[in-house]
Amino acid sequence: MARRAARAAWAEAGGDSFGAFTVLLADDVAVKRLNTDHRGKVKPTNVLSFPGEMPGHLGDIALALGVVRREARAAKRRVATHLAHLVAHGTLHLAGHDHIQAGEARRMEQAEARIMRRLNLPNPWRGLT
């Protein structure tokens, strides 16, 4: 499912040829350390993306499995569905998308909804206030 989500996200972003990427499923402590070291935020987060630095390597996506499970449970979603969404989200970051500003966030959410629809999975933003 991760590869399908990443391919759909890469296509949505208009990326050139699809290359290699790494998905790391880690515990919350490991992702907290990455988040602290690379973003200066001392807390675990659900997903982090690190763009690749070599031709053919899209980059790396790190997921905090504990955070992902808690978020899925709170949203009453399957963990696999939430993981697919976060891999798509991380891949969009690898393709250069961001969500720092309101307009960017909305465009990224819409792209994620289209990706999930292509995967026949529920819109992750539906039902959220």
C-alpha positions in Angstrom: 0.0 0.0 0.0 2.9 2.4 0.8 4.3 2.1 -2.7 0.9 2.6 -4.3 0.3 5.7 -2.2 3.7 7.1 -3.0 3.3 6.5 -6.7 -0.2 8.2 -6.7 1.2 11.1 -4.8 4.2 11.5 -7.1 1.9 11.4 -10.1 -0.5 14.0 -8.5 2.5 16.3 -7.9 3.5 16.0 -11.6 6.8 14.4 -10.7 9.1 13.1 -13.4 10.2 9.4 -13.3 9.4 7.7 -10.0 12.5 6.7 -8.1 13.5 4.9 -4.9 12.4 6.0 -1.5 12.6 4.7 2.0 9.8 4.4 4.5 10.9 4.0 8.1 8.3 2.8 10.6 9.8 3.9 13.9 8.8 4.3 17.5 7.8 7.7 18.8 11.1 8.2 20.6 13.1 7.8 17.3 10.8 10.2 15.4 10.9 12.7 18.3 14.7 12.6 18.0 14.5 13.2 14.2 12.0 16.0 14.7 14.2 17.6 17.4 17.4 17.3 15.3 16.0 18.4 12.0 13.1 20.8 12.8 13.9 21.9 16.4 10.5 20.6 17.6 10.9 18.5 20.8 8.0 16.1 20.2 7.1 13.1 18.0 5.1 13.9 14.9 3.3 11.5 12.6 5.4 11.9 9.5 8.7 13.5 8.5 10.1 13.8 5.0 13.7 14.1 3.9 14.3 14.9 0.2 16.8 12.7 -1.5 20.2 14.0 -2.4 21.1 11.5 -5.1 19.6 11.1 -8.6 16.9 8.5 -8.6 16.4 8.7 -4.8 13.2 10.6 -4.0 14.1 10.7 -0.3 13.1 9.2 3.0 9.8 9.2 4.9 9.8 8.5 8.7 6.6 7.5 10.4 6.0 7.4 14.2 4.0 4.2 14.5 2.6 5.1 18.0 1.4 8.5 16.8 -0.1 7.0 13.7 -2.0 4.3 15.7 -3.3 6.9 18.2 -4.4 9.3 15.4 -6.1 6.4 13.5 -7.9 5.3 16.6 -9.0 8.8 17.4 -10.3 9.4 13.9 -11.9 5.9 13.8 -9.9 4.9 10.8 -7.9 1.8 9.9 -4.2 2.1 10.7 -3.4 1.0 7.1 -5.6 3.7 5.7 -4.0 6.4 7.8 -0.5 5.1 6.9 -1.3 5.3 3.2 -2.5 8.9 3.7 0.7 9.8 5.6 2.9 8.2 3.0 1.1 10.2 0.3 1.5 13.3 2.5 5.2 12.6 2.9 5.7 12.0 -0.8 4.0 15.3 -1.7 6.6 16.9 0.6 9.4 15.1 -1.3 7.9 16.5 -4.5 8.2 20.0 -3.1 4.7 20.7 -1.6 4.3 22.3 1.7 1.5 23.5 4.0 3.1 26.3 6.0 0.6 28.9 4.7 -3.2 28.6 4.5 -3.4 28.4 0.7 -0.6 25.8 0.5 -2.3 23.7 3.2 -5.6 23.8 1.3 -4.0 22.8 -2.0 -2.1 19.9 -0.3 -5.3 18.7 1.5 -7.1 18.7 -1.9 -4.2 16.8 -3.5 -4.3 14.2 -0.7 -8.1 13.8 -1.1 -7.6 13.1 -4.8 -4.8 10.6 -4.1 -6.9 8.7 -1.6 -9.8 8.6 -4.0 -7.5 7.1 -6.6 -6.6 4.4 -4.1 -10.2 3.8 -3.3 -9.7 4.9 0.3 -11.7 7.5 2.3 -10.9 11.2 2.1 -8.8 11.9 5.3 -10.2 15.4 5.6 -13.9 14.5 5.4 -15.7 15.0 8.7 -13.0 17.1 10.3 -13.9 20.5 11.5 
